[in-house]
Amino acid sequence: MSKEKIGIVSTGMYVPKERMKGSEIASLSGLPIHVVTDKMGIQEKTIPGPNDHTCQMGIEASREALKKANINPEDIDLIIYIGEEHKEYPLWTAGIKLQQEIGAVNAWAFDVALRCGTTVMALKVAKAMMTSDESIRTVLLAGGYRNVDFIDYGNPRTRFMYNLSAGGGAIILQKGYEENELLETALMTDGSFSEDVVVVAGGTKHPVTEEALEKRLNYLDVLDPEGMKQRLEAKSMANFLQVIRDSLGKSGLSEADIDYLAILHMKRSAHDYVLNELKLRDDQSIYLENYGHMGQIDQILSIELALEQGKIKEGDVVVLVSAGIGYAWGATTIRWGKQH
């Protein structure tokens, strides 16, 4: 078992040029514009262009991360694909395609999935594999997201998902790298929500048929909206805060040590609630109102924006936090900068 520290060498993002304005969402859904922009917190969001396929966006983000780190792709030992299951082909290991496209000829690859919790979960998996296997020294986590394709703006049951957008992200980890140390991760899942939010048609239970398409069963839907709302309200925020505190505690820290919170896009009131509960200022996070929710890519985007804006400094404690349909909650703690 290796005791070497594991650090984040670089990150990379691919952000589509195409945008959907909050006013357009309001028009399509019949909601007042102020509800979309203020309550839902969507000024605009990214949507995929004609060539912005899921894995391809992860490939572009990987190239950016490799360029920033000045790392030869042949030095990568492992690729963990963190993109969505909705991708170029329904049955396909996207990580292997990504490996080929970036020239990581000495790596091996596999895909993981935990909805919007995938990046946080993959950081835990990567660290465990790097710690237990001496041959794994450099790991690339990368993938894309465009579940915006599954949104029917005429379905009020999926209103809380109108923020879904598109983008690609990548993280390069290296064993023995003495900066941006990856500390500990905490995860929670609750299977009582596992079939609340689904795309009904397309699996073995309900194959895609002409009738299914006519009924728009190929879009995301909520099968028990009132039941889910009541059950989720009792657990969601408590679990969200719990994984943050657990991640910090396992890292030998507390919520008072947080300098920056890389949080997924959610409605404005929920975002403010989390900051308030953790006694954080508004400038200790970034509200992604001009990007929407890129699923598991949100945390990578938040880090990059924070570094650009000077919100993350040397020695800062950075916490990445996510919540995913299913339901899953996860948080990872990072000690940013050089280790003294």
C-alpha positions in Angstrom: 0.0 0.0 0.0 1.5 3.3 -1.1 1.6 6.2 1.4 2.5 8.8 -1.2 0.1 11.7 -1.4 -2.2 12.0 -4.4 -2.6 15.5 -5.9 -4.6 17.1 -8.6 -2.2 18.1 -11.4 -4.7 19.9 -13.6 -8.3 20.2 -14.6 -9.8 20.8 -18.1 -13.2 22.0 -19.2 -15.1 22.0 -22.5 -18.0 24.5 -22.5 -20.3 24.5 -25.5 -20.8 27.8 -27.3 -24.6 27.3 -27.7 -26.8 28.9 -25.0 -30.4 28.7 -24.0 -31.6 31.8 -22.2 -33.9 31.7 -19.1 -36.5 33.6 -21.1 -36.6 30.8 -23.7 -37.2 28.2 -20.9 -39.9 30.4 -19.5 -41.6 30.6 -23.0 -41.4 26.8 -23.5 -42.6 25.9 -20.1 -45.2 28.7 -19.5 -43.5 29.8 -16.3 -43.0 33.5 -15.4 -39.6 34.7 -16.4 -38.7 35.7 -12.8 -39.4 32.1 -11.6 -36.9 30.8 -14.1 -34.2 33.4 -13.6 -34.6 34.2 -9.9 -36.1 31.1 -8.2 -34.6 28.4 -10.4 -31.5 30.5 -10.9 -31.1 30.1 -14.7 -30.0 33.3 -16.4 -28.8 31.0 -19.3 -27.4 27.5 -19.7 -25.2 25.7 -22.1 -26.7 23.3 -24.6 -24.9 21.0 -27.1 -24.0 22.1 -30.6 -24.2 19.6 -33.5 -20.8 18.1 -32.7 -21.0 18.3 -28.9 -21.4 14.6 -28.2 -21.0 13.3 -24.7 -17.7 11.4 -24.9 -16.4 13.9 -27.4 -16.8 16.7 -24.9 -14.8 14.6 -22.4 -12.1 14.2 -25.0 -11.8 17.9 -25.6 -11.7 18.6 -21.8 -9.0 15.9 -21.5 -6.8 17.5 -24.1 -7.1 20.8 -22.2 -6.1 19.2 -18.9 -3.1 17.4 -20.5 -2.0 20.7 -22.2 -2.2 22.6 -18.9 -0.3 19.9 -17.0 2.3 19.4 -19.8 1.8 15.6 -19.5 2.4 13.2 -22.3 -0.8 11.0 -22.7 1.5 8.0 -22.9 2.3 8.5 -19.2 -1.3 8.0 -18.2 -1.8 4.6 -16.4 -5.6 4.6 -16.0 -8.6 6.4 -17.4 -11.9 6.5 -15.5 -14.7 7.8 -17.6 -17.0 10.0 -15.5 -19.5 11.1 -18.2 -23.1 10.2 -18.4 -24.6 6.9 -19.7 -26.4 8.9 -22.3 -23.7 9.2 -25.0 -22.9 8.5 -28.6 -24.1 4.9 -28.5 -26.4 3.1 -26.0 -24.1 0.1 -25.4 -20.5 1.4 -25.4 -17.5 1.8 -23.1 -16.7 5.4 -23.7 -13.5 5.5 -21.7 -11.8 3.2 -24.2 -12.8 5.6 -27.0 -11.4 8.5 -25.0 -8.2 6.6 -24.4 -7.7 6.1 -28.1 -8.5 9.7 -29.1 -6.1 11.3 -26.7 -3.3 8.8 -27.4 -3.1 7.2 -23.9 -1.7 4.0 -25.4 -0.3 2.7 -22.1 -3.4 3.2 -20.1 -6.5 1.0 -19.5 -9.9 2.4 -19.1 -13.4 1.8 -17.7 -16.6 3.7 -17.1 -18.3 4.5 -13.8 -21.8 6.0 -13.1 -23.5 7.6 -10.2 -25.5 10.2 -11.9 -24.4 13.7 -10.8 -22.3 12.1 -8.0 -20.0 10.4 -10.5 -17.0 12.7 -10.3 -16.9 12.7 -6.5 -17.4 8.9 -6.4 -14.7 8.4 -9.1 -12.2 10.5 -7.0 -12.6 8.0 -4.2 -12.3 5.0 -6.5 -9.1 6.5 -8.2 -7.5 7.3 -4.8 -8.2 3.8 -3.6 -6.8 2.2 -6.7 -3.7 4.4 -6.7 -3.0 3.7 -3.1 -3.3 -0.1 -3.5 -1.6 -0.6 -6.8 2.0 0.6 -7.3 1.7 0.5 -11.1 -1.1 3.2 -11.1 0.6 6.6 -10.7 -1.2 8.9 -13.2 -5.0 8.8 -13.6 -7.3 10.8 -15.8 -10.9 11.2 -14.9 -12.9 12.6 -17.8 -16.3 12.7 -19.4 -19.2 14.7 -20.8 -22.8 15.4 -20.0 -25.8 16.4 -22.0 -28.9 15.1 -20.2 -30.6 18.3 -21.3 -31.6 16.1 -24.3 -34.1 14.4 -22.0 -36.0 17.5 -20.8 -39.5 18.1 -21.9 -40.2 21.7 -21.0 -44.0 21.0 -21.2 -43.8 18.5 -18.3 -44.2 20.4 -15.0 -43.2 17.2 -13.1 -39.6 17.7 -14.2 -39.5 21.4 -13.5 -36.6 21.0 -11.0 -34.5 19.6 -13.9 -35.0 22.5 -16.4 -31.5 23.6 -15.4 -29.9 20.5 -17.0 -27.2 21.7 -19.5 -24.1 20.3 -21.4 -20.4 20.3 -21.0 -17.2 18.2 -20.5 -14.7 18.0 -17.7 -11.4 16.3 -16.8 -9.2 15.9 -13.8 -5.6 14.5 -13.8 -4.4 12.9 -10.5 -0.8 11.9 -9.8 0.8 9.9 -7.0 3.6 11.8 -5.3 2.4 15.2 -6.6 2.9 17.6 -3.7 0.2 20.1 -4.6 -3.7 20.1 -4.4 -3.8 17.0 -2.2 -6.8 14.8 -2.5 -8.0 14.1 1.0 -11.1 12.0 1.9 -14.5 11.4 0.3 -17.8 10.6 1.9 -20.8 9.1 0.0 -24.4 8.2 0.8 -27.0 6.5 -1.3 -30.7 5.8 -0.7 -32.4 3.3 -2.9 -35.9 4.3 -1.8 -35.6 7.0 -4.5 -34.2 4.7 -7.2 -37.2 4.6 -9.5 -38.6 8.1 -8.8 -36.9 9.8 -11.7 -36.5 7.8 -14.9 -36.6 7.8 -18.7 -39.5 5.3 -19.0 -38.9 4.0 -22.5 -35.6 2.6 -23.8 -34.8 -0.2 -21.3 -35.9 -3.8 -21.0 -39.1 -2.9 -19.2 -40.4 -0.5 -21.8 -38.6 -0.8 -25.2 -38.8 2.2 -27.5 -41.9 1.9 -29.7 -43.9 4.2 -31.8 -46.5 4.4 -29.0 -43.8 5.2 -26.4 -42.5 8.1 -28.6 -46.0 9.5 -29.1 -46.5 9.5 -25.3 -43.1 11.2 -24.9 -41.9 8.3 -22.7 -38.4 8.8 -24.0 -37.9 11.9 -21.8 -37.1 12.2 -18.1 -40.2 11.9 -15.9 -41.1 11.8 -12.2 -43.4 8.8 -11.5 -44.5 9.9 -8.0 -43.9 13.6 -7.8 -45.7 14.3 -4.5 -44.3 11.2 -2.8 -40.8 12.0 -3.9 -41.0 15.6 -2.8 -42.2 14.7 0.7 -39.5 11.9 1.1 -36.7 14.0 -0.3 -37.5 17.1 1.7 -37.0 15.0 4.9 -33.6 13.8 3.8 -31.9 15.7 1.0 -30.4 18.8 2.7 -29.5 16.8 5.9 -27.7 14.2 3.8 -26.1 17.0 1.7 -24.6 18.6 4.8 -23.8 15.2 6.3 -21.4 14.2 3.5 -19.7 17.5 3.6 -19.1 17.2 7.3 -18.1 13.5 7.0 -15.6 14.2 4.2 -14.0 17.0 6.3 -14.0 14.9 9.5 -12.3 12.0 7.7 -9.7 14.5 6.5 -9.0 15.8 10.0 -10.9 19.0 9.4 -14.3 20.7 10.2 -16.7 22.9 8.4 -15.0 25.9 10.0 -12.0 25.1 7.8 -13.8 25.4 4.5 -12.4 28.1 2.3 -14.3 27.3 -0.9 -17.3 25.1 -1.7 -17.5 23.7 -5.3 -21.2 23.0 -5.3 -23.6 21.8 -8.1 -26.2 24.2 -9.6 -29.5 24.0 -7.7 -32.3 26.4 -7.1 -31.1 29.7 -5.5 -32.8 29.1 -2.1 -31.2 25.7 -1.7 -27.7 27.1 -2.6 -28.1 29.9 -0.1 -29.4 27.5 2.6 -26.2 25.3 2.3 -23.9 28.3 2.5 -25.8 29.6 5.5 -25.8 26.3 7.4 -22.0 26.0 6.8 -21.5 29.7 7.8 -19.9 30.5 4.4 -20.0 33.8 2.6 -21.3 34.2 -0.9 -17.8 34.7 -2.2 -16.8 31.3 -0.9 -18.7 29.6 -3.7 -19.9 30.3 -7.2 -23.5 30.1 -8.3 -23.6 28.7 -11.8 -26.6 30.7 -13.0 -24.9 31.3 -16.4 -24.2 27.6 -17.0 -27.0 25.6 -15.6 -26.4 22.1 -14.2 -23.8 20.0 -16.1 -24.4 17.1 -13.8 -21.1 15.7 -12.4 -19.1 18.2 -14.3 -20.3 21.1 -12.1 -17.6 20.6 -9.5 -14.8 20.8 -12.1 -16.3 23.9 -13.6 -16.7 25.5 -10.2 -13.0 24.9 -9.4 -11.8 26.4 -12.7 -14.0 29.5 -12.4 -12.8 29.9 -8.7 -9.2 29.8 -9.8 -9.8 32.3 -12.6 -11.5 34.6 -10.1 -9.0 34.2 -7.3 -11.4 32.6 -5.0 -9.1 29.6 -4.3 -5.7 30.4 -2.9 -2.6 28.6 -1.7 -3.4 26.4 1.4 -7.2 26.7 1.0 -9.5 23.8 2.0 -11.7 23.1 -1.0 -14.8 20.9 -0.7 -16.5 19.4 -3.8 -20.1 18.4 -3.1 -22.7 16.7 -5.3 -26.2 15.2 -5.2 -27.5 12.8 -7.8 -30.8 11.3 -8.8 -31.2 7.8 -7.4 -30.5 9.3 -4.7 -26.8 9.8 -4.0 -24.9 12.5 -2.0 -21.1 12.9 -2.0 -18.3 15.2 -1.0 -14.5 15.3 -1.4 -12.0 17.5 0.5 -8.9 18.9 -1.2 -6.0 20.9 0.4 -5.2 23.3 -2.4 -1.7 24.5 -3.3 1.7 23.3 -2.3 2.1 21.2 0.9 4.3 22.7 3.6 
